Amino acid sequence: MSEGTEFPIPPADFSFLVQSILMQTQMQLGLLHFGEEDELVEEPNLALARHSIDLLSMLQAKTKGNLTVEEQRLLENGLTELRFRYVQVADEQKKKSEPQLAQPSEDEGPRIITSDGGKGTKTS
C-alpha cells in the first residue's frame, strides 16, 4: 500500500471485537456480499454462523457485569438480530432443499372433479 491509501486502524477494544464477529457472522449467513455483481454468491454456512453466534453468547456470559451500557446493548442487540436472521436463513435453505410441489399453470384455470372421476361421461 502506498502512504496515501492507508486506513486508520480502529482501537482494539471490546466494541470492535464484537462488531468484527457480528460482521463475520452476517457474511457467514450470506447477508453481506463483497465482490463484483457477476461473481457467484456463496451459500450460507449455517454451521459456522452458529459457531460465531455461540462465541458471542459465550462472550456475553463471561463479561456479564463488566460491560458499559453501550457495550452490553451492542452485544444483546447484535445477538438478537443474528439469531433472528439465522432462523430466517435456515428456513430459506430448508425450503430450497425440499422438493417443490407441482403448481398449476396460470393457463389451466380451476379443475372440476366430477362424480365419475373426471372422465367426462354423461349421465342422463
N, C-alpha and C positions, 0 to 999 in steps of 0.2 A: 504494500500500500504506500502511496505517496503521502507526504506530510499533509496535504490539503484534504485528503479523503478519510482521515482518521476520525472515528466516532468516539465520544467520551464514554468511558466505562462507568456504568452505574455503581453506586456504593454497594458493597457486599453486606446487605442487611436481610433481616427476616422477610420483609415485604418483597424484596427482589427474588428471593428463593421461592416463595410461594407463587409469585407471578410467573416465574420461569416454569414451574411444574404445571401451573394452570394452562399456560400456552402449549406446553408439550402435550398435555392430555387432550386439548382441543384438536391438535394436529393428529393424534392417535385415533381420535374419533372421526376424523375426516371432516371436521368443521372448518378447518383452515387449510388453504392450499396456496403454497408459494411456488410459483413457476409460470411458465407460459400457458396460455389458454388451450393450446393444442396438445399439451402433454397429458398423458393418461393420469387420471387421479387415482391414487392408491385406495384400495379398500380399507375401511376402518379396521384397526387392530384392537378388538374388544378386550382381549386378554391383557395386553399391555396398558390399555386405558384403565382397566380395572385395577391393575397393579399401581398405577400412578395415583388413582383416587384413594386406594388403601394407604399409600405412602403419605398423602396429605392428611388423611384421617389419623394416622399414627402421629404425625407432627402435631395435630390438634390436641390429641390426648396427652402427649408428652410435654407440651408447653402450656397446658391449662393453668391459668392463674398467673402466668408470667408474661402475657402479651399486653400491648397497649390496646385501647378500644379499637383503633383503626386496624391494627394487625389481626385482632380477633374477628372483626367484621369481614375483612378481606378473606380470611380463611373460611369462615362459616358460609358467606355468600358464594364464594368460589366452589366450595364442596357441594352446596345445594344445587347450584346451576349445573355442575358437571354430572352429578347423579341423575338429574332430570334429563340431561342430554344423552347420557349413557343409555338410559331406558328407551329413549326415542330411537337412537341409532340401532340398538339391539332389536327393537320391534321392526324397524325397516329392513334389517338384514334377515330376520325371520320370515317376513312377508316375501322377500325376494327369493328365498330358498324353497318356499312352499310351491307345489305345482298350482298353476293357475287354472281355475275352473273355466270351462268354455262359456264365453259371453255371447249372447245372441247379437248378431249384427244389427245395425240400425235399419237396414232394408227389410228385414224379415217381418217385423211387426209382431203383435201378440199371437200366441198359438192357442188354439182351442182344442181341447181334448174332448172327444165325444164318447158316448157310452159304448160304441163299437171299437174303441181303442184307437181312434183316429184313422180308420180305414176309409171312411167316407162312404160307407154303404148306406143306401136309402132304406128307411123303414117306413112302410106305408100302412 
